[in-house]
Structure formats: C-alpha cells, structure tokens
C-alpha cells in the first residue's frame, strides 16, 4: 500500500523558476526529486499554488487563501498519511500588514483546520510544518519588489522560530527549509535549482528517520 504525502504550499512548491518566469521541470522540483528518493512506496502530491497564503484573502487575486482550500485538497487525496505545509512567504506582503507572529498564528489556524478534515488514514492527523526559505533583503530591487512591498525580508526571517513553536504546541513535526535551500539571485525570493535538490534530499532523510508513516 502506497503512503500518500500531500505537499501544500505556494510557488516554491509549484516550482517557480525565477530566471525564466516558467516552472522547473518535474525532475527538478523538490517534490519530484522527493518522489524519486522515497521510491515506489510513496505517492507525492504536488499542491503548490503561486501566491497562496495561510489564511489571508488577497484583495488582488482570488482563490489564494490556504484555509479555504485545505478541506477539498485533503479530501481529494484521501487517505492522507502525511501533510507537508510550507507557506508564509506570501503572508509577508505589505498589503496584509501581518508580522511574523501573526503569520505563524495564521499557520496555527490552518493546521487546526487540517486536523479536523476526515481524510487521514486511520483518522490520525500527521503534519510536517516547514518554515519557508527566508527572503533576501535584496528582493526589493527585483521585479517582484513592488508587488511584495516593504518589510518582507525581516518578517520572513522571523518565521522559523514562531513556526517551531506552533509545531510543538500542535503536535506537528518541524523542519526549517531555510537550513537546506537558498534563493535565486534573480529575485531573491524563490528557491534555486540547487536548493530544490538539497531540500528534497534533507526532507527524504527526515521522513525516513523521524516521521512515522
């Protein structure tokens, strides 16, 4: 029986390639590499959406709130053995006016809702929270700078600590993606090709060694 892992995230799960504005190939994205590393006993579900937030409704683009989609997402892929959540980068946007603590509280709300969805194998929620790769302060000079607004780098730097606390409180596993991956020099926000490979490698080891499936 294959184990189902749902990877719920934003453009860094979707595989946005900052250099071209397109998407990394399947075998270059961390989700695709993870599938190869874990092997045939696992089914890796990519649920990455550019611009997705934890709980915020974006006034400029509809459909990006993770809280609104987590139930149909999990129900579509039941039974789910593990949910990996890597969100928060878009929550740092200036228009949401949320500091790192409030972004983490949004994540907590998302986690609590995910636990209630009747899609878990044997009825047992199993969630791995990954704090996103921090945004480099030079992002403001890139094309995405005005879209993101001010203060994003500082807020993203503070997410790992708050996310680790949420994971502890909510009985989830925690991994800091920033310890594995780096950002592209083209926009200072999206994971580069080498970062995708390193994140997948570290995550595969973590799943095999720590996460019980």
C-alpha positions as CSV (number, residue, x, y, z in Angstrom):
1,X,0.0,0.0,0.0
2,X,1.5,3.3,-1.0
3,X,1.8,6.1,1.5
4,X,0.3,9.4,0.4
5,X,2.1,12.7,1.1
6,X,0.4,15.9,0.3
7,X,2.8,18.9,-0.2
8,X,0.7,22.0,0.4
9,X,2.5,25.3,-0.5
10,X,3.0,28.2,-2.7
11,X,5.2,29.0,-5.7
12,X,8.2,27.3,-4.1
13,X,6.2,24.1,-4.0
14,X,4.8,24.7,-7.5
15,X,8.4,25.1,-8.7
16,X,8.6,28.7,-10.0
17,X,11.8,29.2,-11.9
18,X,12.8,32.8,-11.2
19,X,15.3,33.1,-14.1
20,X,12.7,32.4,-16.8
21,X,9.4,33.0,-15.1
22,X,8.3,29.5,-16.0
23,X,8.4,26.3,-13.9
24,X,11.1,23.9,-13.1
25,X,10.7,20.5,-14.8
26,X,9.2,17.8,-12.6
27,X,12.5,16.1,-12.0
28,X,14.0,19.4,-10.9
29,X,11.3,20.4,-8.4
30,X,11.8,19.3,-4.7
31,X,8.5,17.4,-4.9
32,X,9.6,15.4,-7.9
33,X,13.0,14.7,-6.5
34,X,11.5,13.7,-3.2
35,X,9.3,11.2,-5.1
36,X,12.3,9.6,-6.7
37,X,14.3,9.5,-3.5
38,X,11.5,7.9,-1.5
39,X,10.6,5.4,-4.2
40,X,7.6,3.4,-5.3
41,X,6.1,3.0,-1.8
42,X,5.1,6.7,-1.7
43,X,2.7,8.9,-3.7
44,X,3.8,12.5,-3.6
45,X,1.0,15.0,-4.3
46,X,2.1,18.5,-5.5
47,X,-0.4,21.1,-4.2
48,X,1.6,24.2,-4.9
49,X,-0.1,27.5,-5.9
50,X,1.8,30.7,-6.6
51,X,0.7,33.4,-4.2
52,X,-1.0,31.1,-1.7
53,X,-1.2,32.3,1.9
54,X,-2.0,30.6,5.1
55,X,-5.3,32.4,5.9
56,X,-5.3,35.7,4.1
57,X,-7.7,36.6,1.2
58,X,-5.6,38.5,-1.3
59,X,-7.5,41.6,-2.5
60,X,-5.8,41.5,-5.8
61,X,-6.2,37.8,-6.8
62,X,-8.9,35.4,-5.7
63,X,-8.5,31.8,-4.6
64,X,-5.2,32.1,-2.8
65,X,-6.2,31.5,0.8
66,X,-4.9,28.2,2.0
67,X,-7.5,28.0,4.8
68,X,-10.3,28.0,2.2
69,X,-8.8,25.1,0.2
70,X,-7.3,22.8,2.7
71,X,-10.5,20.7,3.2
72,X,-11.2,19.9,-0.5
73,X,-7.5,19.4,-1.0
74,X,-7.1,16.7,1.6
75,X,-10.5,15.1,0.8
76,X,-9.4,14.8,-2.9
77,X,-6.4,12.8,-1.9
78,X,-7.6,10.7,1.0
79,X,-6.4,8.7,2.7
80,X,-3.6,11.0,3.6
81,X,-0.6,9.7,5.5
82,X,1.4,13.0,5.8
83,X,0.6,16.7,5.1
84,X,3.6,18.9,4.5
85,X,2.8,22.6,4.8
86,X,5.3,25.2,3.5
87,X,3.6,28.6,3.5
88,X,4.2,32.1,4.8
89,X,6.3,33.8,2.1
90,X,3.2,35.5,0.6
91,X,1.9,36.3,4.0
92,X,4.8,38.7,4.4
93,X,3.4,41.0,1.7
94,X,3.0,44.6,2.9
95,X,-0.7,44.6,2.0
96,X,-1.5,42.0,4.6
97,X,0.0,44.1,7.5
98,X,1.0,40.9,9.4
99,X,4.2,40.5,11.4
100,X,5.9,37.1,11.8
101,X,4.0,36.3,15.0
102,X,0.6,36.9,13.3
103,X,1.7,34.9,10.2
104,X,2.5,32.0,12.5
105,X,-0.9,32.3,14.2
106,X,-2.4,32.1,10.7
107,X,-0.5,28.9,10.2
108,X,-1.7,27.6,13.5
109,X,-5.3,28.2,12.4
110,X,-4.6,26.3,9.1
111,X,-3.1,23.4,11.0
112,X,-6.0,23.2,13.4
113,X,-8.5,23.1,10.5
114,X,-6.4,20.4,8.6
115,X,-6.6,18.2,11.7
116,X,-10.4,18.2,11.6
117,X,-10.6,17.1,7.9
118,X,-11.8,13.5,7.8
119,X,-9.2,12.5,5.2
120,X,-6.5,11.0,7.4
121,X,-5.5,7.3,7.2
122,X,-6.9,5.6,10.3
123,X,-8.2,9.0,11.5
124,X,-4.8,10.2,12.7
125,X,-3.6,13.6,11.6
126,X,0.1,13.7,10.7
127,X,1.5,17.1,9.8
128,X,5.0,18.4,9.0
129,X,5.4,22.2,9.1
130,X,8.2,23.6,7.1
131,X,9.2,27.2,7.6
132,X,9.9,28.8,4.1
133,X,13.3,29.9,2.9
134,X,13.8,33.5,4.1
135,X,13.5,36.3,1.5
136,X,16.8,38.0,0.9
137,X,16.7,41.8,1.6
138,X,17.7,42.5,-2.0
139,X,14.3,41.3,-3.2
140,X,13.2,45.0,-3.2
141,X,15.5,45.5,-6.3
142,X,13.8,42.7,-8.3
143,X,10.7,42.8,-10.4
144,X,8.7,41.3,-7.6
145,X,9.7,44.1,-5.2
146,X,6.8,46.4,-5.7
147,X,4.3,43.5,-5.7
148,X,5.6,42.3,-2.3
149,X,6.1,45.7,-0.7
150,X,8.3,46.7,2.2
151,X,9.4,44.7,5.2
152,X,9.1,41.2,3.7
153,X,12.6,40.0,4.4
154,X,12.6,41.0,8.0
155,X,9.3,39.2,8.6
156,X,10.3,36.1,6.7
157,X,13.5,35.8,8.8
158,X,11.4,35.6,11.9
159,X,9.1,32.8,10.8
160,X,11.2,29.7,11.6
161,X,11.2,30.4,15.4
162,X,7.4,31.0,15.6
163,X,6.7,28.1,13.3
164,X,8.7,25.8,15.5
165,X,6.6,26.9,18.5
166,X,3.4,26.2,16.6
167,X,4.6,22.8,15.6
168,X,5.4,22.0,19.3
169,X,2.1,23.3,20.5
170,X,0.1,21.4,17.9
171,X,1.9,18.1,17.9
172,X,3.4,18.5,14.5
173,X,6.9,17.8,13.1
174,X,9.0,20.8,12.1
175,X,11.7,21.4,9.5
176,X,13.4,24.7,8.6
177,X,13.6,24.8,4.8
178,X,16.0,27.7,5.1
179,X,18.6,25.4,6.5
180,X,18.6,23.5,3.3
181,X,17.8,25.8,0.4
182,X,18.9,29.1,-0.9
183,X,17.1,31.7,-3.0
184,X,17.7,32.6,-6.6
185,X,19.8,35.7,-7.4
186,X,17.2,36.7,-10.0
187,X,14.5,37.6,-7.5
188,X,16.0,36.7,-4.0
189,X,12.8,35.0,-3.1
190,X,12.3,31.7,-5.0
191,X,14.3,28.6,-4.4
192,X,17.1,28.0,-6.9
193,X,17.7,24.7,-8.7
194,X,20.4,23.5,-6.2
195,X,18.1,24.4,-3.4
196,X,15.3,22.2,-4.7
197,X,17.7,19.2,-4.8
198,X,19.1,19.9,-1.3
199,X,15.7,20.4,0.2
200,X,14.4,17.2,-1.3
201,X,17.4,15.2,0.0
202,X,17.2,16.6,3.5
203,X,13.4,16.0,3.6
204,X,13.7,12.4,2.4
205,X,16.2,11.7,5.2
206,X,13.9,13.4,7.7
207,X,10.8,11.5,6.6
208,X,12.6,8.1,6.7
209,X,14.2,8.9,10.1
210,X,11.7,10.9,12.0
211,X,8.2,10.9,10.5
212,X,6.3,7.7,11.2
213,X,4.1,6.7,8.2
